[in-house]
């Protein structure tokens, strides 16, 4: 698996959700505000410790509100988008670029990575980021 540019048509696989890893409350609120009307039927999920060992698909379908959210000292700053249209994704990426928010690693769900554990996916994203910066 490697970084690639996302297309402009279609819908990302998986449930309509965004997984937040290592972002502050205000950063999460900023990202949610970018969704506008789309936020009504999108699940916004903050990474918790039990989720680390779960498959991405299961996390995106979960509604864990009982466990403490992991902060940026415990996990990398990552946003994972799932189940949204490519049109909305490109709109969100533009909003992120034009915001003052420190840019996290951004990824999308794929048929392949939905079966990864969140830990496996985060490790892979960090490795890709290191390769990209070389």
Backbone as a printed PyTorch tensor [residue, N CA C, xyz], in Angstrom:
tensor([[[  0.8460,  -1.1680,   0.0000],
         [  0.0000,   0.0000,   0.0000],
         [  0.8910,   1.2300,   0.0000]],

        [[  0.4810,   2.2170,  -0.7860],
         [  1.2700,   3.4470,  -0.8070],
         [  0.3520,   4.6420,  -1.0240]],

        [[  0.9150,   5.8190,  -0.7680],
         [  0.1410,   7.0420,  -0.9440],
         [ -0.2220,   7.2050,  -2.3970]],

        [[ -1.4620,   7.6310,  -2.6290],
         [ -1.8530,   7.9610,  -3.9870],
         [ -2.9070,   9.0390,  -3.9420]],

        [[ -2.9990,   9.7790,  -5.0110],
         [ -3.9770,  10.8480,  -5.1150],
         [ -5.3630,  10.2240,  -5.2350]],

        [[ -6.3250,  10.8060,  -4.5370],
         [ -7.6820,  10.2840,  -4.6150],
         [ -8.3960,  10.8830,  -5.8060]],

        [[ -9.2750,  10.0890,  -6.4190],
         [-10.0340,  10.5360,  -7.5750],
         [-11.0860,  11.5510,  -7.1880]],

        [[-11.9040,  11.9240,  -8.1770],
         [-12.9210,  12.9470,  -7.9320],
         [-14.3340,  12.3920,  -8.0000]],

        [[-14.4810,  11.1010,  -8.2500],
         [-15.8090,  10.5140,  -8.3610],
         [-15.9220,   9.2870,  -7.4760]],

        [[-17.1520,   8.9880,  -7.0840],
         [-17.4070,   7.8010,  -6.2870],
         [-17.5340,   8.1070,  -4.8100]],

        [[-17.6540,   7.0310,  -4.0410],
         [-17.8110,   7.1240,  -2.5970],
         [-16.7950,   6.2010,  -1.9470]],

        [[-16.1600,   6.6750,  -0.8870],
         [-15.1880,   5.8570,  -0.1620],
         [-15.8850,   4.6510,   0.4550]],

        [[-15.2220,   3.4930,   0.4960],
         [-15.8340,   2.3120,   1.1150],
         [-15.9690,   2.4890,   2.6230]],

        [[-16.8880,   1.7330,   3.2100],
         [-17.0760,   1.7490,   4.6530],
         [-18.2020,   2.6620,   5.0700]],

        [[-18.5100,   2.6500,   6.3670],
         [-19.5670,   3.5170,   6.8870],
         [-19.1930,   4.9860,   6.7860]],

        [[-20.1790,   5.8500,   6.7260],
         [-19.9380,   7.2930,   6.6160],
         [-19.4520,   7.7940,   7.9700]],

        [[-18.1230,   7.9970,   8.0570],
         [-17.5170,   8.3220,   9.3500],
         [-16.1580,   8.9850,   9.1620]],

        [[-15.7200,   9.6290,  10.2400],
         [-14.3710,  10.1820,  10.3200],
         [-13.7850,   9.6960,  11.6370]],

        [[-12.5870,   9.1280,  11.5710],
         [-11.8870,   8.7020,  12.7730],
         [-10.8170,   9.7360,  13.0800]],

        [[-10.8720,  10.2870,  14.3020],
         [ -9.8960,  11.2600,  14.7740],
         [ -8.8850,  10.5540,  15.6560]],

        [[ -7.6160,  10.7830,  15.3970],
         [ -6.5390,  10.2550,  16.2410],
         [ -5.6210,  11.4040,  16.6130]],

        [[ -5.4790,  11.6600,  17.9200],
         [ -4.5180,  12.6470,  18.4040],
         [ -4.8530,  14.1000,  18.1730]],

        [[ -6.0860,  14.4170,  17.8430],
         [ -6.4800,  15.8150,  17.6500],
         [ -7.1260,  16.3570,  18.9220]],

        [[ -6.9640,  17.6410,  19.1470],
         [ -7.5680,  18.2930,  20.3070],
         [ -9.0760,  18.4390,  20.0890]],

        [[ -9.7850,  18.7570,  21.1680],
         [-11.2330,  18.9920,  21.0700],
         [-11.5370,  20.0920,  20.0620]],

        [[-10.7850,  21.1730,  20.1120],
         [-11.0520,  22.2910,  19.1980],
         [-10.7530,  21.9050,  17.7450]],

        [[ -9.7240,  21.1030,  17.5230],
         [ -9.4290,  20.6530,  16.1540],
         [-10.5380,  19.7390,  15.6380]],

        [[-11.0270,  18.8590,  16.5030],
         [-12.1360,  17.9890,  16.0900],
         [-13.3570,  18.8320,  15.7310]],

        [[-13.6580,  19.8350,  16.5480],
         [-14.8020,  20.7080,  16.2750],
         [-14.6190,  21.4640,  14.9630]],

        [[-13.3910,  21.8930,  14.6860],
         [-13.1120,  22.5920,  13.4290],
         [-13.3920,  21.6870,  12.2400]],

        [[-12.8810,  20.4670,  12.2890],
         [-13.1060,  19.5200,  11.1850],
         [-14.5980,  19.2420,  11.0300]],

        [[-15.2920,  19.0110,  12.1210],
         [-16.7330,  18.7470,  12.0570],
         [-17.4630,  19.9290,  11.4310]],

        [[-17.0440,  21.1510,  11.7560],
         [-17.7070,  22.3420,  11.1950],
         [-17.5470,  22.4010,   9.6760]],

        [[-16.4480,  21.8700,   9.1500],
         [-16.2320,  21.8600,   7.7000],
         [-17.2820,  21.0170,   6.9770]],

        [[-17.8750,  20.0530,   7.6690],
         [-18.8400,  19.1530,   7.0520],
         [-20.1900,  19.8160,   6.7800]],

        [[-20.5050,  20.8770,   7.5080],
         [-21.7860,  21.5430,   7.3050],
         [-22.9420,  20.5670,   7.4300]],

        [[-23.8490,  20.5760,   6.4540],
         [-25.0280,  19.6980,   6.4600],
         [-24.6470,  18.2150,   6.4370]],

        [[-23.5040,  17.8920,   5.8550],
         [-23.0470,  16.4980,   5.7890],
         [-22.8110,  15.9100,   7.1800]],

        [[-22.6320,  16.7680,   8.1750],
         [-22.3340,  16.2760,   9.5210],
         [-23.5160,  15.5440,  10.1470]],

        [[-24.7200,  15.8070,   9.6630],
         [-25.9140,  15.2020,  10.2510],
         [-25.9080,  13.6780,  10.1680]],

        [[-25.3890,  13.1330,   9.0870],
         [-25.4080,  11.6720,   8.9420],
         [-23.9970,  11.0700,   8.8840]],

        [[-23.0340,  11.7850,   9.4450],
         [-21.6560,  11.3100,   9.5110],
         [-21.2990,  11.0360,  10.9620]],

        [[-20.6940,   9.8840,  11.2240],
         [-20.2250,   9.5660,  12.5810],
         [-18.8290,  10.1550,  12.7620]],

        [[-18.6310,  10.8740,  13.8450],
         [-17.3320,  11.4360,  14.1710],
         [-16.8140,  10.6710,  15.3840]],

        [[-15.7450,   9.9170,  15.1830],
         [-15.2620,   8.9720,  16.1810],
         [-13.8680,   9.3640,  16.6280]],

        [[-13.7040,   9.5240,  17.9260],
         [-12.3880,   9.8210,  18.4920],
         [-11.7740,   8.5270,  18.9980]],

        [[-10.5100,   8.3260,  18.6770],
         [ -9.8150,   7.0880,  19.0060],
         [ -9.6700,   6.9020,  20.5150]],

        [[-10.0440,   5.7090,  20.9730],
         [ -9.8880,   5.3330,  22.3770],
         [ -8.9570,   4.1280,  22.4490]],

        [[ -8.4520,   3.8510,  23.6180],
         [ -7.4850,   2.7600,  23.7780],
         [ -8.0070,   1.4100,  23.2660]],

        [[ -9.2340,   0.9950,  23.5970],
         [ -9.6970,  -0.3040,  23.0970],
         [ -9.7520,  -0.3890,  21.5680]],

        [[ -9.9350,   0.7510,  20.9130],
         [-10.0380,   0.7570,  19.4520],
         [ -8.7260,   0.4140,  18.7610]],

        [[ -7.6080,   0.6240,  19.4210],
         [ -6.2970,   0.4120,  18.8070],
         [ -6.1630,  -0.9980,  18.2300]],

        [[ -6.6880,  -1.9810,  18.9250],
         [ -6.5570,  -3.3790,  18.4970],
         [ -7.7330,  -3.8540,  17.6480]],

        [[ -8.6970,  -2.9760,  17.3940],
         [ -9.8700,  -3.3450,  16.5990],
         [ -9.6110,  -3.1250,  15.1160]],

        [[-10.3540,  -3.8440,  14.2830],
         [-10.3100,  -3.6240,  12.8370],
         [-10.9150,  -2.2540,  12.5340]],

        [[-10.3630,  -1.5770,  11.5210],
         [-10.8560,  -0.2490,  11.1560],
         [-12.3580,  -0.2870,  10.8800]],

        [[-12.8320,  -1.2730,  10.1440],
         [-14.2680,  -1.3900,   9.8370],
         [-15.0980,  -1.3750,  11.1170]],

        [[-14.6710,  -2.1460,  12.1230],
         [-15.4100,  -2.2220,  13.3870],
         [-15.3780,  -0.8990,  14.1350]],

        [[-14.2490,  -0.2200,  14.1000],
         [-14.1410,   1.0880,  14.7650],
         [-15.0640,   2.0970,  14.0960]],

        [[-15.0860,   2.1040,  12.7670],
         [-15.9210,   3.0600,  12.0390],
         [-17.4100,   2.8090,  12.2680]],

        [[-17.7500,   1.5890,  12.6440],
         [-19.1450,   1.2550,  12.9470],
         [-19.4660,   1.4290,  14.4310]],

        [[-18.4470,   1.6420,  15.2610],
         [-18.6520,   1.7220,  16.7080],
         [-19.1270,   3.0940,  17.1310]],

        [[-19.6610,   3.1430,  18.3010],
         [-20.0750,   4.4220,  18.8880],
         [-19.5900,   4.4590,  20.3380]],

        [[-18.3120,   4.1490,  20.5290],
         [-17.7060,   4.0840,  21.8640],
         [-17.6610,   5.4730,  22.4800]],

        [[-18.4230,   5.6780,  23.5170],
         [-18.4100,   6.9620,  24.2170],
         [-18.0290,   6.7950,  25.6820]],

        [[-17.7110,   5.5610,  26.0510],
         [-17.4200,   5.2890,  27.4610],
         [-15.9390,   5.3360,  27.8010]],

        [[-15.0810,   5.2140,  26.8270],
         [-13.6510,   5.1810,  27.0790],
         [-13.0130,   6.5360,  26.8210]],

        [[-11.9000,   6.7750,  27.5010],
         [-11.1940,   8.0400,  27.3760],
         [-10.5310,   8.1660,  26.0110]],

        [[-10.6710,   9.3270,  25.4150],
         [-10.0710,   9.6170,  24.1100],
         [ -8.5590,   9.7250,  24.2710]],

        [[ -7.8160,   9.0960,  23.3610],
         [ -6.3530,   9.1800,  23.3810],
         [ -5.9130,  10.5270,  22.8090]],

        [[ -4.9540,  11.1780,  23.4630],
         [ -4.4950,  12.4730,  22.9680],
         [ -3.2400,  12.3260,  22.1210]],

        [[ -2.7470,  13.4520,  21.6330],
         [ -1.6170,  13.4420,  20.7020],
         [ -0.3180,  12.9570,  21.3280]],

        [[ -0.2470,  12.8730,  22.6410],
         [  0.9480,  12.3150,  23.2750],
         [  0.9620,  10.7910,  23.1720]],

        [[ -0.2220,  10.2030,  22.9870],
         [ -0.3410,   8.7460,  22.9500],
         [ -0.4130,   8.1850,  21.5300]],

        [[ -0.9350,   8.9700,  20.6030],
         [ -1.1440,   8.4890,  19.2320],
         [ -0.8250,   9.5960,  18.2350]],

        [[ -0.5080,   9.2260,  16.9920],
         [ -0.2170,  10.2550,  15.9800],
         [ -1.4780,  11.0230,  15.5890]],

        [[ -1.2470,  12.2110,  15.0500],
         [ -2.3410,  13.0590,  14.5720],
         [ -2.7680,  12.5760,  13.1890]],

        [[ -3.9270,  11.9220,  13.1510],
         [ -4.4110,  11.3210,  11.9050],
         [ -5.9110,  11.5260,  11.7830]],

        [[ -6.3630,  11.7720,  10.5600],
         [ -7.7850,  11.7730,  10.2060],
         [ -7.9970,  10.6830,   9.1690]],

        [[ -8.9750,   9.8290,   9.3910],
         [ -9.3160,   8.7970,   8.4160],
         [-10.7610,   9.0110,   7.9930]],

        [[-10.9650,   9.2510,   6.7070],
         [-12.2860,   9.5040,   6.1450],
         [-12.8350,   8.2210,   5.5370]],

        [[-14.1350,   7.9800,   5.7290],
         [-14.7760,   6.7590,   5.2470],
         [-16.2000,   7.0590,   4.7980]],

        [[-16.6380,   6.3950,   3.7290],
         [-18.0370,   6.4390,   3.3200],
         [-18.5500,   7.7670,   2.7970]],

        [[-17.6710,   8.7190,   2.5520],
         [-18.1150,  10.0110,   2.0260],
         [-17.8140,  10.0820,   0.5350]],

        [[-18.4970,  10.9700,  -0.1530],
         [-18.2630,  11.1090,  -1.5930],
         [-16.9090,  11.7740,  -1.8390]],

        [[-16.3680,  11.5090,  -2.9980],
         [-15.0850,  12.1130,  -3.3590],
         [-15.2300,  13.6280,  -3.4960]],

        [[-16.3940,  14.0720,  -3.9120],
         [-16.6450,  15.5160,  -4.0140],
         [-16.5390,  16.1590,  -2.6270]],

        [[-17.1740,  15.5510,  -1.6410],
         [-17.1070,  16.0710,  -0.2740],
         [-15.6790,  15.9730,   0.2490]],

        [[-15.0010,  14.8690,  -0.0230],
         [-13.6140,  14.7060,   0.4380],
         [-12.7290,  15.8270,  -0.0940]],

        [[-12.8200,  16.1270,  -1.3800],
         [-11.9920,  17.1950,  -1.9540],
         [-12.3450,  18.5550,  -1.3500]],

        [[-13.6140,  18.7860,  -1.0990],
         [-14.0410,  20.0130,  -0.4380],
         [-13.3960,  20.1130,   0.9460]],

        [[-13.4460,  19.0160,   1.7080],
         [-12.8570,  18.9970,   3.0550],
         [-11.3480,  19.2100,   3.0100]],

        [[-10.6730,  18.5710,   2.0680],
         [ -9.2230,  18.7340,   1.9530],
         [ -8.8660,  20.1890,   1.6510]],

        [[ -9.6610,  20.8390,   0.7990],
         [ -9.4340,  22.2650,   0.5150],
         [ -9.6380,  23.1080,   1.7720]],

        [[-10.7000,  22.8070,   2.5250],
         [-10.9500,  23.5460,   3.7670],
         [ -9.7980,  23.3460,   4.7500]],

        [[ -9.2810,  22.1330,   4.8520],
         [ -8.1600,  21.8460,   5.7540],
         [ -6.9200,  22.6430,   5.3290]],

        [[ -6.6300,  22.6420,   4.0280],
         [ -5.4680,  23.3680,   3.5140],
         [ -5.5450,  24.8540,   3.8160]],

        [[ -6.7500,  25.3940,   3.7530],
         [ -6.9420,  26.8360,   3.9340],
         [ -7.1650,  27.2410,   5.3840]],

        [[ -7.1450,  26.2780,   6.2890],
         [ -7.3420,  26.6000,   7.7030],
         [ -5.9890,  26.8190,   8.3810]],

        [[ -6.0380,  27.3410,   9.5830],
         [ -4.8190,  27.5540,  10.3610],
         [ -4.4310,  26.3140,  11.1690]],

        [[ -5.2220,  25.2760,  11.0750],
         [ -4.9840,  24.0670,  11.8550],
         [ -3.7160,  23.3530,  11.3870]],

        [[ -2.9090,  22.8950,  12.3450],
         [ -1.7390,  22.0910,  12.0220],
         [ -2.2200,  20.8410,  11.3080]],

        [[ -1.6840,  20.5800,  10.1470],
         [ -2.2050,  19.5110,   9.3000],
         [ -1.8260,  18.1210,   9.8270]],

        [[ -2.8360,  17.2820,  10.0930],
         [ -2.5630,  15.8990,  10.4980],
         [ -2.3060,  15.0370,   9.2630]],

        [[ -1.8970,  13.8040,   9.4740],
         [ -1.8650,  12.8300,   8.3880],
         [ -3.3240,  12.5810,   8.0150]],

        [[ -3.6230,  12.5840,   6.7310],
         [ -4.9920,  12.3210,   6.2900],
         [ -5.0060,  11.0880,   5.4090]],

        [[ -5.9770,  10.2230,   5.6580],
         [ -6.0890,   8.9840,   4.9040],
         [ -7.5580,   8.6940,   4.6280]],

        [[ -7.7820,   7.8160,   3.6780],
         [ -9.1370,   7.3870,   3.3670],
         [ -9.2470,   5.8870,   3.5680]],

        [[-10.4650,   5.4510,   3.8020],
         [-10.7100,   4.0220,   3.8960],
         [-10.5760,   3.4090,   2.5010]],

        [[-10.1350,   2.1650,   2.4780],
         [-10.0800,   1.3930,   1.2370],
         [-10.6260,   0.0070,   1.5480]],

        [[-10.9990,  -0.7250,   0.5250],
         [-11.4630,  -2.1040,   0.7520],
         [-10.3880,  -2.8910,   1.4940]],

        [[ -9.1390,  -2.5960,   1.2060],
         [ -8.0120,  -3.3180,   1.8190],
         [ -7.7910,  -2.9130,   3.2770]],

        [[ -7.7240,  -1.6040,   3.5650],
         [ -7.3560,  -1.1920,   4.9230],
         [ -8.4950,  -1.2970,   5.9350]],

        [[ -9.7320,  -1.5180,   5.4890],
         [-10.8290,  -1.7180,   6.4370],
         [-10.6180,  -2.9620,   7.2950]],

        [[ -9.7970,  -3.8990,   6.8010],
         [ -9.5290,  -5.1270,   7.5680],
         [ -8.2840,  -5.0020,   8.4510]],

        [[ -7.5620,  -3.8960,   8.3530],
         [ -6.3980,  -3.6540,   9.2130],
         [ -6.8820,  -3.3140,  10.6200]],

        [[ -6.0670,  -3.6330,  11.6290],
         [ -6.3420,  -3.0540,  12.9400],
         [ -5.9340,  -1.5850,  12.8540]],

        [[ -6.4950,  -0.7770,  13.7210],
         [ -6.1450,   0.6430,  13.7290],
         [ -4.6480,   0.8020,  13.9880]],

        [[ -4.1100,  -0.0090,  14.8750],
         [ -2.6730,   0.0480,  15.1700],
         [ -1.8560,  -0.2150,  13.9040]],

        [[ -2.2070,  -1.2680,  13.1580],
         [ -1.4960,  -1.5790,  11.9070],
         [ -1.5790,  -0.4100,  10.9290]],

        [[ -2.7650,   0.1690,  10.8080],
         [ -2.9460,   1.2700,   9.8700],
         [ -2.1560,   2.5100,  10.2890]],

        [[ -2.1850,   2.8440,  11.5720],
         [ -1.4210,   4.0080,  12.0420],
         [  0.0760,   3.8100,  11.8130]],

        [[  0.5720,   2.6120,  12.1010],
         [  1.9960,   2.3190,  11.8610],
         [  2.3100,   2.4830,  10.3770]],

        [[  1.4540,   1.9450,   9.5380],
         [  1.6730,   2.0440,   8.0950],
         [  1.6620,   3.5090,   7.6270]],

        [[  0.7170,   4.2920,   8.1280],
         [  0.6490,   5.7070,   7.7390],
         [  1.8920,   6.4760,   8.1800]],

        [[  2.3980,   6.1740,   9.3630],
         [  3.6240,   6.8260,   9.8340],
         [  4.8210,   6.4210,   8.9780]],

        [[  4.8810,   5.1400,   8.5690],
         [  5.9690,   4.6900,   7.6900],
         [  5.8920,   5.3950,   6.3480]],

        [[  4.6900,   5.5140,   5.7980],
         [  4.5140,   6.2290,   4.5220],
         [  4.9370,   7.6840,   4.6440]],

        [[  4.5780,   8.3050,   5.7550],
         [  4.9530,   9.6960,   5.9630],
         [  6.4670,   9.8450,   6.0000]],

        [[  7.1530,   8.9290,   6.6890],
         [  8.6200,   8.9760,   6.7410],
         [  9.2240,   8.8130,   5.3440]],

        [[  8.6820,   7.8840,   4.5600],
         [  9.1780,   7.6740,   3.2090],
         [  8.9470,   8.9030,   2.3300]],

        [[  7.7910,   9.5080,   2.5080],
         [  7.4290,  10.6810,   1.7120],
         [  8.3430,  11.8540,   2.0130]],

        [[  8.7930,  11.9800,   3.2430],
         [  9.6400,  13.1060,   3.6430],
         [ 11.0980,  12.9370,   3.2400]],

        [[ 11.4760,  11.7460,   2.8210],
         [ 12.8920,  11.5110,   2.4480],
         [ 13.2480,  12.2420,   1.1850]]])
